[in-house]
Amino acid sequence: MIVKQIDAKDTYPIRSEMLRKDLPLDSCHFDGDNEDSTFHLGAYIDDKLVSVASFYLKNNEKFSEEYQYQLRGMATLHSYQGQGLSQALLRTAFPIIKANHVKLVWCNARISAIGFYTKVGFEVASEEFEIPGVGTHKLMFKYV
Ligand SMILES: CC(C)(COP(=O)(O)OP(=O)(O)OC[C@H]1O[C@@H](n2cnc3c(N)ncnc32)[C@H](O)[C@@H]1OP(=O)(O)O)[C@@H](O)C(=O)NCCC(=O)NCCS
């Protein structure tokens, strides 16, 4: 397995399949995807991109830190799940975020993924809330 920095457009097929099934392809384009402060990571197995995650310099008002990163678009293709790929992406991302003098990472976690985020050290910071068309989430955070 190799982790590489990738372009926003490289994330779209996996986002579409895993996170925006049955929604139009442009629902996979997220605000800030092409900002200079944004970065996208991908895990490759046998030259195939199988897991992605994206990181945006974006504050959530629930937290007081001056600078914060938002984790979005975290997804691993079904047949590659449970092999530590998402964890490997985060292990690569956290030092990059830290090097940018940012200590807090937050995400809107799908209910079905809360177990994953907890496992990799995130904590819950809200009650459940709905993201229309996407599903039920909780706010989670981690200091890197
Ligand atoms: C959630 C998701 C990104 C995890 O990716 P993954 O590559 O399978 O995760 P990893 O293999 O790195 O998992 C790391 C650890 O978390 C555990 N884990 C993974 N998903 C889990 C879940 N849903 N609940 C509980 N634990 C989970 C793994 O078993 C592993 O534990 P281990 O270290 O004891 O072996 C993946 O299941 C996925 O793409 N889901 C669909 C899209 C999605 O919901 N994304 C999140 C949007 S908020």
The ligand as an ORCA input file, in Angstrom:
! r2SCAN-3c Opt
* xyz 0 1
  C     -15.519      4.382      7.636
  C     -14.475      3.933      6.596
  C     -13.942      5.193      5.885
  C     -13.328      3.206      7.296
  O     -12.340      2.892      6.332
  P     -11.399      1.607      6.468
  O     -10.283      1.790      5.488
  O     -12.201      0.382      6.376
  O     -10.871      1.802      7.961
  P      -9.593      1.117      8.653
  O      -9.422     -0.252      8.098
  O      -8.439      2.047      8.574
  O     -10.123      1.036     10.153
  C      -9.335      1.345     11.272
  C      -9.929      0.634     12.459
  O     -11.288      1.025     12.642
  C     -12.158     -0.108     12.597
  N     -13.375      0.285     11.899
  C     -13.508      0.606     10.588
  N     -14.790      0.960     10.311
  C     -15.457      0.838     11.476
  C     -16.808      1.086     11.856
  N     -17.730      1.527     10.952
  N     -17.156      0.863     13.147
  C     -16.244      0.431     14.055
  N     -14.938      0.223     13.758
  C     -14.565      0.421     12.488
  C     -11.378     -1.143     11.809
  O     -11.817     -2.441     12.123
  C      -9.966     -0.883     12.287
  O      -9.799     -1.448     13.578
  P      -8.441     -2.231     13.998
  O      -7.385     -1.161     14.027
  O      -8.759     -2.792     15.336
  O      -8.218     -3.245     12.936
  C     -15.106      2.952      5.558
  O     -15.824      1.964      6.257
  C     -16.029      3.587      4.527
  O     -15.586      4.017      3.455
  N     -17.344      3.649      4.853
  C     -18.323      4.190      3.912
  C     -18.135      5.693      3.714
  C     -18.259      6.444      5.031
  O     -19.216      6.274      5.774
  N     -17.278      7.340      5.289
  C     -17.289      8.191      6.465
  C     -18.066      9.422      6.193
  S     -18.250     10.448      7.651
*
